[in-house]
Amino acid sequence: MALISIIISLMLDHSFRHFHHFRDLSWFERYSQKIGLLVKTENSWLKLLIILALPVLLIALLQLILFNILWGIPVFLLSIPVLFYCLGPDCLINDIEAYLDARSLGDDEEALHYTAVLTGRPASPSPDQQTTDVTRAILNAANERVFSVLFWFVLLGPLGAVLYHLIANISQQDKETEALRNTAGLIQSGMAWAPARILSIGYALTGHFDGAIHAYRGRPHEDNIALANYDVLISTGLGALRHQKMTDEISCIRSARSLVTRSILIWVAVLALLTLGGWLG
C-alpha cells in the first residue's frame, strides 16, 4: 500500500499544478505562532513539543483507528492526500522546469524568482552564479522536499510525513523565535540524516559512480549535522555529474534534474522489489 501511495502521490505532485494551492501551510503558521504566544516558556524544546502535539496526535489517532479497518484500505486512501500535501509547497521538478523555461526565454525576472524559490534565498543576477546555485539547490532540495518525506512515510506512514513536514515548516518560519527555529532545524536535520545518505547512494548508482565516491571521500569534515547533510548531497551529486556533456550553460541543471529523478525512482523501485518479495514470501 505504501508503494502505491508513493507512486500516485508523485504522479499527482508532478501532473496537477493547479492543486498546489491546497498545500498552503499558512493555517499551521498562524496556529504555531498563537500557541507560541500562549506558552510562556523559554524552553524551545518544550514549546516545539506543545506546538506539534495537537496536529501530530490527530493524524496518529486517525491512522491508528483506520489501520485495521477493511484490510487497511482507509489508511491507504488517507495516505495519498496526506503524502501529496507533505510533498509541497510546490513540485520540485515543476519549479526546475519553470526556471529552465525562464532562462530559455530570456525572462530574467522569472529566472530570478525561481532561483529564489529553489535556493531559499535572494538570487544572484549573474546567470553563471544562478546556474551554480540552482544546481546545488536541486541536489539538496531533492532530499529536503521529497526524499525525506518519502523516507519517513515508509517508516511511519502518514504520521511520519506530517511530522517531518511540520518540523521543516517551523524551521523556516520568519515570525518564530530564533531559538524555536534552531531547535526545529536541528530535529529536521536529524530526521534528514539517513535519507541524505541513502539518496547520495542513489546519486552514485545513477550517475558517475567513481566521481561520486571520490567526491564523498574528499568532502570536508563538518560537525554541524545540517551542513554535513548538505555536504554529502552536494559533494556526491556533483561528483555523480562529472563528465556530463554540457551543450549549453544550463545543461548541468538539466543533468541535476535527471539525476535526482533517477535517484528517487531507483529507491522507489527498491521499495517495489521489497514489497513484491513480501507478497511472494
Kinemage of the C-alpha trace (Angstrom):
@kinemage 1
@onewidth
@group {chain A} dominant
@subgroup {mainchain}
@vectorlist {calphas} color= white
{ca met a 1} P 0.000 0.000 0.000
{ca ala a 2} L 2.863 2.396 0.821
{ca leu a 3} L 4.374 1.845 -2.627
{ca ile a 4} L 1.110 2.568 -4.439
{ca ser a 5} L 0.537 5.654 -2.281
{ca ile a 6} L 4.016 6.972 -3.161
{ca ile a 7} L 3.590 6.372 -6.890
{ca ile a 8} L 0.161 8.035 -7.012
{ca ser a 9} L 1.317 10.980 -4.866
{ca leu a 10} L 4.403 11.587 -7.027
{ca met a 11} L 2.240 11.494 -10.157
{ca leu a 12} L -0.218 13.967 -8.634
{ca asp a 13} L 2.642 16.166 -7.474
{ca his a 14} L 4.052 16.460 -10.988
{ca ser a 15} L 0.843 16.464 -13.027
{ca phe a 16} L -1.615 18.681 -11.189
{ca arg a 17} L -0.015 22.089 -10.715
{ca his a 18} L -3.403 23.737 -10.122
{ca phe a 19} L -3.853 21.640 -6.951
{ca his a 20} L -0.748 23.056 -5.291
{ca his a 21} L -2.640 25.916 -3.627
{ca phe a 22} L -4.369 23.278 -1.489
{ca arg a 23} L -0.991 22.603 0.157
{ca asp a 24} L -0.822 26.029 1.765
{ca leu a 25} L 0.572 25.826 5.324
{ca ser a 26} L -0.407 29.340 6.403
{ca trp a 27} L -3.016 27.829 8.743
{ca phe a 28} L -0.277 25.946 10.599
{ca glu a 29} L 1.956 29.012 10.731
{ca arg a 30} L -0.860 31.043 12.329
{ca tyr a 31} L -1.582 28.165 14.707
{ca ser a 32} L 2.057 27.718 15.764
{ca gln a 33} L 2.512 31.444 16.328
{ca lys a 34} L -0.608 31.646 18.501
{ca ile a 35} L 0.453 28.617 20.530
{ca gly a 36} L 3.919 30.150 20.863
{ca leu a 37} L 2.398 33.310 22.328
{ca leu a 38} L 0.226 31.353 24.752
{ca val a 39} L 3.013 29.101 26.010
{ca lys a 40} L 5.067 31.156 28.456
{ca thr a 41} L 8.303 29.223 28.436
{ca glu a 42} L 11.793 29.910 27.187
{ca asn a 43} L 12.395 26.210 26.651
{ca ser a 44} L 12.263 25.899 22.849
{ca trp a 45} L 12.131 22.075 23.004
{ca leu a 46} L 9.027 22.150 25.200
{ca lys a 47} L 7.429 24.864 23.064
{ca leu a 48} L 8.040 22.858 19.893
{ca leu a 49} L 6.553 19.758 21.511
{ca ile a 50} L 3.406 21.671 22.511
{ca ile a 51} L 3.012 23.188 19.029
{ca leu a 52} L 3.304 19.808 17.344
{ca ala a 53} L 1.219 17.886 19.866
{ca leu a 54} L -2.293 18.544 18.528
{ca pro a 55} L -1.799 18.035 14.756
{ca val a 56} L 0.543 15.078 15.251
{ca leu a 57} L -1.738 13.365 17.780
{ca leu a 58} L -4.733 13.879 15.488
{ca ile a 59} L -3.081 12.247 12.479
{ca ala a 60} L -1.637 9.483 14.681
{ca leu a 61} L -5.066 8.745 16.181
{ca leu a 62} L -6.718 8.761 12.769
{ca gln a 63} L -4.057 6.433 11.369
{ca leu a 64} L -4.400 4.071 14.341
{ca ile a 65} L -8.200 3.941 14.080
{ca leu a 66} L -8.171 3.253 10.336
{ca phe a 67} L -5.264 0.803 10.360
{ca asn a 68} L -7.230 -2.411 10.998
{ca ile a 69} L -10.382 -1.457 9.096
{ca leu a 70} L -11.137 -3.107 5.726
{ca trp a 71} L -7.636 -4.532 5.234
{ca gly a 72} L -6.027 -1.101 5.579
{ca ile a 73} L -7.836 0.435 2.614
{ca pro a 74} L -8.955 3.526 4.617
{ca val a 75} L -5.337 4.188 5.657
{ca phe a 76} L -4.326 3.852 2.005
{ca leu a 77} L -6.984 6.391 0.994
{ca leu a 78} L -5.764 8.710 3.747
{ca ser a 79} L -2.116 8.283 2.749
{ca ile a 80} L -2.462 9.651 -0.781
{ca pro a 81} L -3.767 13.159 0.062
{ca val a 82} L -1.534 13.399 3.143
{ca leu a 83} L 1.607 12.483 1.204
{ca phe a 84} L 0.659 14.776 -1.680
{ca tyr a 85} L 0.170 17.586 0.839
{ca cys a 86} L 3.516 16.964 2.519
{ca leu a 87} L 5.452 16.994 -0.768
{ca gly a 88} L 4.644 20.703 -1.016
{ca pro a 89} L 4.592 23.566 -1.161
{ca asp a 90} L 5.263 23.009 -4.888
{ca cys a 91} L 6.589 20.244 -7.096
{ca leu a 92} L 10.391 20.403 -7.227
{ca ile a 93} L 10.553 19.202 -10.846
{ca asn a 94} L 7.959 21.785 -11.910
{ca asp a 95} L 9.979 24.546 -10.220
{ca ile a 96} L 13.096 23.389 -12.059
{ca glu a 97} L 11.260 23.298 -15.382
{ca ala a 98} L 9.853 26.780 -14.771
{ca tyr a 99} L 13.377 28.081 -14.143
{ca leu a 100} L 14.703 26.392 -17.282
{ca asp a 101} L 11.833 27.832 -19.333
{ca ala a 102} L 12.573 31.314 -17.984
{ca arg a 103} L 16.263 31.014 -18.857
{ca ser a 104} L 15.449 29.683 -22.327
{ca leu a 105} L 13.069 32.575 -22.998
{ca gly a 106} L 15.466 35.165 -21.568
{ca asp a 107} L 12.973 36.164 -18.859
{ca asp a 108} L 15.430 37.411 -16.232
{ca glu a 109} L 12.752 38.410 -13.713
{ca glu a 110} L 11.108 34.990 -13.794
{ca ala a 111} L 14.506 33.284 -13.598
{ca leu a 112} L 15.372 35.343 -10.514
{ca his a 113} L 12.045 34.374 -8.933
{ca tyr a 114} L 12.520 30.639 -9.429
{ca thr a 115} L 16.157 30.781 -8.393
{ca ala a 116} L 14.988 32.223 -5.071
{ca val a 117} L 12.253 29.566 -4.822
{ca leu a 118} L 14.767 26.764 -5.344
{ca thr a 119} L 17.607 28.136 -3.238
{ca gly a 120} L 15.518 29.705 -0.474
{ca arg a 121} L 17.453 32.972 -0.577
{ca pro a 122} L 17.744 36.099 -2.761
{ca ala a 123} L 19.033 35.216 -6.208
{ca ser a 124} L 22.162 36.468 -7.907
{ca pro a 125} L 21.533 38.352 -11.184
{ca ser a 126} L 24.577 36.637 -12.712
{ca pro a 127} L 23.446 33.739 -14.977
{ca asp a 128} L 26.613 31.744 -14.218
{ca gln a 129} L 26.125 32.119 -10.476
{ca gln a 130} L 22.438 31.215 -10.857
{ca thr a 131} L 23.436 28.032 -12.677
{ca thr a 132} L 25.789 27.049 -9.866
{ca asp a 133} L 23.322 27.959 -7.110
{ca val a 134} L 20.367 26.201 -8.745
{ca thr a 135} L 22.349 23.044 -9.479
{ca arg a 136} L 23.416 22.777 -5.836
{ca ala a 137} L 19.926 23.640 -4.608
{ca ile a 138} L 18.392 20.855 -6.701
{ca leu a 139} L 20.729 18.240 -5.241
{ca asn a 140} L 19.879 19.366 -1.699
{ca ala a 141} L 16.166 20.130 -2.159
{ca ala a 142} L 15.540 16.666 -3.587
{ca asn a 143} L 16.203 15.352 -0.097
{ca glu a 144} L 14.556 18.077 1.972
{ca arg a 145} L 11.422 18.481 -0.149
{ca val a 146} L 10.883 14.961 -1.474
{ca phe a 147} L 13.045 12.064 -0.329
{ca ser a 148} L 12.980 12.714 3.427
{ca val a 149} L 9.189 12.948 3.270
{ca leu a 150} L 9.035 9.609 1.437
{ca phe a 151} L 11.528 8.046 3.867
{ca trp a 152} L 9.504 8.930 6.947
{ca phe a 153} L 6.274 7.991 5.198
{ca val a 154} L 7.657 4.500 4.552
{ca leu a 155} L 8.736 4.185 8.202
{ca leu a 156} L 5.725 5.682 9.999
{ca gly a 157} L 3.014 6.125 7.390
{ca pro a 158} L 1.121 9.451 7.139
{ca leu a 159} L 2.302 10.320 10.661
{ca gly a 160} L 5.943 10.319 9.566
{ca ala a 161} L 5.321 12.519 6.531
{ca val a 162} L 3.284 15.035 8.550
{ca leu a 163} L 5.795 15.152 11.401
{ca tyr a 164} L 8.736 15.863 9.089
{ca his a 165} L 6.794 18.405 7.025
{ca leu a 166} L 5.578 20.411 10.038
{ca ile a 167} L 9.010 20.463 11.690
{ca ala a 168} L 10.576 21.624 8.417
{ca asn a 169} L 7.990 24.391 8.177
{ca ile a 170} L 8.665 25.648 11.707
{ca ser a 171} L 12.405 25.758 10.994
{ca gln a 172} L 11.722 28.202 8.133
{ca gln a 173} L 9.118 30.483 9.734
{ca asp a 174} L 10.400 34.050 9.872
{ca lys a 175} L 7.938 35.059 12.605
{ca glu a 176} L 9.029 32.366 15.045
{ca thr a 177} L 11.795 32.961 17.563
{ca glu a 178} L 15.332 32.099 16.546
{ca ala a 179} L 15.605 29.537 19.343
{ca leu a 180} L 12.480 27.696 18.146
{ca arg a 181} L 13.632 27.763 14.514
{ca asn a 182} L 17.040 26.423 15.518
{ca thr a 183} L 15.502 23.620 17.565
{ca ala a 184} L 13.171 22.641 14.728
{ca gly a 185} L 16.075 22.862 12.274
{ca leu a 186} L 18.179 20.565 14.438
{ca ile a 187} L 15.406 17.953 14.580
{ca gln a 188} L 14.760 18.256 10.850
{ca ser a 189} L 18.462 17.787 10.122
{ca gly a 190} L 18.494 14.707 12.338
{ca met a 191} L 15.470 13.305 10.516
{ca ala a 192} L 17.137 14.076 7.164
{ca trp a 193} L 20.473 12.461 8.105
{ca ala a 194} L 19.702 8.912 6.931
{ca pro a 195} L 17.679 9.980 3.848
{ca ala a 196} L 20.543 12.250 2.740
{ca arg a 197} L 22.985 9.375 2.745
{ca ile a 198} L 20.578 6.946 1.100
{ca leu a 199} L 19.822 9.496 -1.623
{ca ser a 200} L 23.537 10.140 -2.121
{ca ile a 201} L 23.928 6.410 -2.815
{ca gly a 202} L 21.245 6.865 -5.449
{ca tyr a 203} L 23.282 9.717 -6.967
{ca ala a 204} L 26.303 7.426 -7.174
{ca leu a 205} L 24.355 4.496 -8.640
{ca thr a 206} L 22.587 6.558 -11.309
{ca gly a 207} L 25.448 8.922 -12.157
{ca his a 208} L 29.239 8.731 -12.420
{ca phe a 209} L 29.934 6.201 -9.661
{ca asp a 210} L 33.687 6.736 -9.298
{ca gly a 211} L 33.289 10.510 -9.343
{ca ala a 212} L 30.597 10.352 -6.649
{ca ile a 213} L 32.641 8.066 -4.386
{ca his a 214} L 35.776 10.171 -4.795
{ca ala a 215} L 33.849 13.371 -4.014
{ca tyr a 216} L 32.205 11.756 -0.984
{ca arg a 217} L 35.536 10.678 0.462
{ca gly a 218} L 37.136 14.056 -0.237
{ca arg a 219} L 34.394 16.205 1.293
{ca pro a 220} L 35.347 18.351 4.318
{ca his a 221} L 34.505 17.124 7.813
{ca glu a 222} L 31.582 19.023 9.290
{ca asp a 223} L 30.282 18.755 12.866
{ca asn a 224} L 27.062 20.643 12.145
{ca ile a 225} L 24.547 17.985 11.081
{ca ala a 226} L 22.676 20.260 8.664
{ca leu a 227} L 25.886 21.266 6.899
{ca ala a 228} L 27.076 17.656 6.948
{ca asn a 229} L 23.876 16.560 5.192
{ca tyr a 230} L 24.323 19.354 2.651
{ca asp a 231} L 27.964 18.467 2.010
{ca val a 232} L 27.147 14.794 1.478
{ca leu a 233} L 24.425 15.577 -1.060
{ca ile a 234} L 26.313 18.302 -2.913
{ca ser a 235} L 29.681 16.537 -2.989
{ca thr a 236} L 28.209 13.219 -4.099
{ca gly a 237} L 25.788 14.826 -6.521
{ca leu a 238} L 28.396 16.984 -8.235
{ca gly a 239} L 30.742 14.002 -8.367
{ca ala a 240} L 27.992 11.937 -9.987
{ca leu a 241} L 27.514 14.683 -12.584
{ca arg a 242} L 31.184 14.571 -13.543
{ca his a 243} L 31.880 14.049 -17.264
{ca gln a 244} L 28.336 15.008 -18.242
{ca lys a 245} L 28.156 16.520 -21.719
{ca met a 246} L 27.418 20.251 -21.413
{ca thr a 247} L 25.837 21.591 -24.619
{ca asp a 248} L 24.875 24.969 -23.176
{ca glu a 249} L 25.197 26.993 -19.959
{ca ile a 250} L 22.259 25.325 -18.214
{ca ser a 251} L 22.975 21.731 -19.231
{ca cys a 252} L 24.185 20.960 -15.702
{ca ile a 253} L 20.777 21.970 -14.339
{ca arg a 254} L 19.063 19.565 -16.704
{ca ser a 255} L 21.574 16.885 -15.705
{ca ala a 256} L 20.934 17.553 -11.997
{ca arg a 257} L 17.187 17.322 -12.587
{ca ser a 258} L 17.626 13.977 -14.340
{ca leu a 259} L 19.970 12.719 -11.618
{ca val a 260} L 17.581 13.415 -8.738
{ca thr a 261} L 14.666 11.950 -10.705
{ca arg a 262} L 16.587 8.738 -11.431
{ca ser a 263} L 17.835 8.514 -7.843
{ca ile a 264} L 14.363 8.801 -6.344
{ca leu a 265} L 12.954 6.342 -8.872
{ca ile a 266} L 15.640 3.768 -8.149
{ca trp a 267} L 14.687 3.747 -4.459
{ca val a 268} L 11.005 3.534 -5.369
{ca ala a 269} L 11.989 0.516 -7.470
{ca val a 270} L 13.839 -0.972 -4.473
{ca leu a 271} L 10.703 -0.467 -2.369
{ca ala a 272} L 8.712 -2.189 -5.120
{ca leu a 273} L 11.048 -5.192 -5.023
{ca leu a 274} L 10.840 -5.375 -1.233
{ca thr a 275} L 7.046 -5.158 -1.417
{ca leu a 276} L 6.909 -7.833 -4.101
{ca gly a 277} L 9.224 -10.015 -2.030
{ca gly a 278} L 6.924 -9.588 0.952
{ca trp a 279} L 3.890 -10.565 -1.073
{ca leu a 280} L 5.649 -13.585 -2.557
{ca gly a 281} L 7.028 -14.520 0.830
